[in-house]
Amino acid sequence: MKITSDILDHVRDIYTKRREPESLRPLAAAYWRTLLGLALLAVAGSILWGVVMLFSVLDDLGTSPQATLPTAAFNRAALDSIVSQFTARQKALQDMETNPPTAIPDPSK
């Protein structure tokens, strides 16, 4: 317990005298070590994350995919019905071109 209180007392003294040049070096060293530790932690974390993702991809490559047939994108009868409707519409438009309606009412009256 004495060791931790001595360390805390020393840190408190350094912090209270932070404006003096003698106390600036230990603060700078602690700051630098903190930054190096955080950078090391970030690099180690990113490497660990990359290894985990690599092994998950390799694990997925080892498994076989499901052997199911894809479902049909459309129904043949429904497609034939739609095509016949388009054909009937095209025939009706061609009939209108050859035999236009005779009397078109005036919408303004």
Secondary structure, 3 states (H helix, E strand, C coil): CHHHHHHHHHHHHHHHCCCCHHHHHHHHHHHHHHHHHHHHHHHHHHHHHHHHHHHHHHHHHHCCCCCCCCCCCCCHHHHHHHHHHHHHHHHHHHHHHHCCCCCCCCCCC
